[in-house]
Amino acid sequence: MTTKTKAEPKSSGVTNGGARIVVDGDDEVLSPTDLSEMLAEGTKDSHDKAENCQFVKDFLRGRIKRELFKRGTAALYFVYAAMEEEIEKNEDHPHIAPIYFPAELHRREALARDLEYFYGEDWESQISLSAGTKPYVDRIHEVGQRDPVLLVAHSYTRYMGDLSGGQILKKVAQRALKLPSTGEGLNFYQFEGIHSQKGFKQLYRSRMNELELDAETKESIVGESNRAFSFNMMVFTELEEIGKTIKEEVQDAGLGHSHAEIMEGGDINKCPYYAAKMVASGNPTYACQLAMTLLRHPPCQWALAAWVALLAGFTAWYLL
């Protein structure tokens, strides 16, 4: 059984080594035995578990502590520094060369700029490899030295996620942390060398599917990708625990008016608290009103939009 996915227009807008990469306009025929399909299917459970970590849930709600975001950025720096070091060492490896896109994908320098924004010029002296991130980094170095083909799993898991759900996290972080609209602190999410993310992901998948791999090696790559998700969850768990020790930062409610100001005009539709009180009192008339009232407020609209965008982003990751 094969599935067809609509290909991107002929030019993907991707450059590699200064030359423009062209993606064929014909339909892409995918088989269940293609590595990209095996990875999408074989990592669904791990993906769901990572998505449902409390740290990720809080992040998507905009409940981000600046200190945790800084530490998370530092953790990513160590992970990408390790991964890109090993990829560069193996750039001529027959299973790495076809998916080697340093100008388009590599994140180490972008993360360094973000860390300089958050910590200052001496950022390197202020960060260290945490206990929760170290196993991830150690594993990347291990596979890079002993079994480089497994770097395909780490590259796929990180970069394809960054090009999909990562773009949602960027918008949430920018708003919740009130980061500059010019992008400072969020360089990690900016892929300036890629003009069509959909086209690039299609290209990357096709290159990955063309790798000459036997069934056993493909299964090993899927297993390593699941392992990468587990390492990510270890980092999330560590950040969640650290967050419990950090004083809660004031969250911007975003309503813009006090309760007294809202009620001054006598319009109960503007007050979700009043509607909630009526629902609690047993008056069913206000149940629907409460839902509609909540959705009129920007924070509620934003939260709903974030969850819808998240679902769309991760669905796109599996389908594209």
CORTANOR-V591715 format. One record per residue. N is the residue number from 0. SS is DSSP state (A for helix, B for strand, O for the rest). PSI is psi in whole degrees, -180 to 180 (none if undefined). NEAR is the number of other C-alpha atoms within 8 Angstrom. Layout:
# CORTANOR-V591715
n ss psi near
N SS PSI NEAR
N SS PSI NEAR
This chain:
# CORTANOR-V591715
n ss psi near
0 O 134 4
1 B 156 7
2 B 149 7
3 B 138 8
4 B 142 9
5 O 127 7
6 O 156 11
7 O 154 11
8 O 161 9
9 O -40 8
10 B 124 11
11 B -11 13
12 B 21 12
13 B 140 15
14 B 149 11
15 B 115 10
16 O 28 5
17 O -14 5
18 B 141 6
19 B 132 8
20 B 131 10
21 B 130 9
22 O 130 11
23 O 142 8
24 O -6 8
25 O 160 6
26 O 142 8
27 B 121 8
28 B 121 8
29 B 142 10
30 B 151 9
31 O -20 8
32 O -2 6
33 O 143 9
34 A -40 9
35 A -38 9
36 A -39 11
37 A -39 12
38 A -44 11
39 A -44 9
40 A -41 7
41 A -12 9
42 O 10 11
43 A -48 8
44 A -44 7
45 A -39 10
46 A -44 9
47 A -41 8
48 A -43 8
49 A -40 12
50 A -29 8
51 O 9 8
52 O 144 11
53 A -37 7
54 A -43 10
55 A -42 11
56 A -45 10
57 A -40 10
58 A -48 12
59 A -23 12
60 O -3 9
61 O 10 11
62 O 74 9
63 O 124 11
64 O 132 10
65 A -41 7
66 A -39 6
67 A -38 11
68 A -40 9
69 A -44 10
70 A -36 9
71 A -38 9
72 A -39 11
73 A -42 12
74 A -43 12
75 A -37 9
76 A -46 12
77 A -38 11
78 A -48 11
79 A -34 11
80 A -42 9
81 A -47 11
82 A -44 14
83 A -28 10
84 A -46 8
85 A -36 12
86 A -42 12
87 A -37 7
88 A -30 6
89 O 23 11
90 O -23 9
91 O 1 6
92 O 137 8
93 O -22 6
94 O -5 10
95 O -39 15
96 A -43 10
97 A -23 9
98 A 24 9
99 O 104 8
100 O 69 8
101 A -42 6
102 A -32 8
103 A -38 12
104 A -35 9
105 O 136 10
106 O -6 9
107 A -48 10
108 A -37 7
109 A -42 9
110 A -35 14
111 A -40 9
112 A -39 10
113 A -42 14
114 A -35 14
115 A -37 11
116 A -44 9
117 A -36 9
118 A -17 9
119 O -179 8
120 O -27 5
121 O 32 8
122 A -33 11
123 A -30 5
124 A -9 6
125 A -7 7
126 O 156 7
127 O 158 6
128 O 119 8
129 O 163 7
130 A -34 6
131 A -23 9
132 A -26 14
133 A -45 9
134 A -35 9
135 A -50 12
136 A -44 12
137 A -41 8
138 A -41 8
139 A -45 13
140 A -37 11
141 A -48 9
142 A -33 12
143 A -34 14
144 A -33 8
145 A -34 6
146 O 73 9
147 A -25 12
148 A -26 10
149 A -11 12
150 A -23 14
151 A -40 11
152 A -45 12
153 A -40 13
154 A -47 10
155 A -49 10
156 A -43 11
157 A -56 8
158 A -42 9
159 A -34 11
160 A -40 11
161 A -35 10
162 A -9 10
163 O -95 12
164 A -26 12
165 A -30 10
166 A -28 10
167 A -45 12
168 A -34 10
169 A -47 10
170 A -40 8
171 A -47 13
172 A -42 13
173 A -41 12
174 A -47 9
175 A -37 11
176 O 1 9
177 O 47 7
178 O 154 11
179 O 143 8
180 O -14 6
181 O -6 4
182 O -1 8
183 O 136 10
184 O -7 12
185 O 23 10
186 A -29 11
187 A -35 10
188 A -4 10
189 O 113 6
190 O 82 8
191 O -22 6
192 O -1 9
193 B 118 11
194 O -19 8
195 O 103 9
196 A -39 8
197 A -45 8
198 A -39 15
199 A -42 12
200 A -37 10
201 A -44 11
202 A -46 9
203 A -44 9
204 A -43 9
205 A -40 8
206 A -41 10
207 A -40 11
208 A -21 9
209 O -7 6
210 O 138 8
211 O 98 5
212 O 140 6
213 O 171 6
214 A -39 6
215 A -41 6
216 A -39 8
217 A -42 11
218 A -36 8
219 A -38 9
220 A -41 13
221 A -43 13
222 A -40 8
223 A -34 11
224 A -41 14
225 A -36 11
226 A -39 8
227 A -40 12
228 A -40 12
229 A -41 10
230 A -40 11
231 A -42 10
232 A -32 10
233 A -41 10
234 A -44 11
235 A -44 11
236 A -42 10
237 A -44 9
238 A -38 12
239 A -43 10
240 A -40 8
241 A -38 9
242 A -30 9
243 O -20 7
244 O -6 6
245 O 133 6
246 O 134 5
247 O 130 5
248 O 151 5
249 O 127 4
250 O 139 5
251 O 111 5
252 O -32 6
253 O 3 6
254 O -33 8
255 O -5 5
256 O 150 6
257 O 165 7
258 A -39 7
259 A -41 6
260 A -39 8
261 A -43 12
262 A -11 11
263 A -37 7
264 O -1 6
265 O 14 6
266 O 102 9
267 A -17 9
268 A -21 8
269 A -4 8
270 O 102 12
271 A -29 11
272 A -40 6
273 A -44 8
274 A -40 14
275 A -39 11
276 A -40 8
277 A -39 10
278 A -44 13
279 A -28 7
280 O -6 6
281 O 7 6
282 O 106 9
283 O -17 7
284 A -30 7
285 A -4 11
286 A -51 11
287 A -38 8
288 A -38 10
289 A -46 12
290 A -45 8
291 A -37 8
292 A -45 12
293 A -41 9
294 A -12 9
295 A -19 8
296 O 135 9
297 A -43 9
298 A -38 9
299 A -40 10
300 A -41 10
301 A -43 8
302 A -44 11
303 A -43 8
304 A -38 8
305 A -43 12
306 A -39 9
307 A -43 8
308 A -39 9
309 A -48 10
310 A -43 8
311 A -40 8
312 A -46 11
313 A -32 10
314 A -41 8
315 A -37 9
316 A -40 11
317 A -34 7
318 A -28 5
319 O none 8
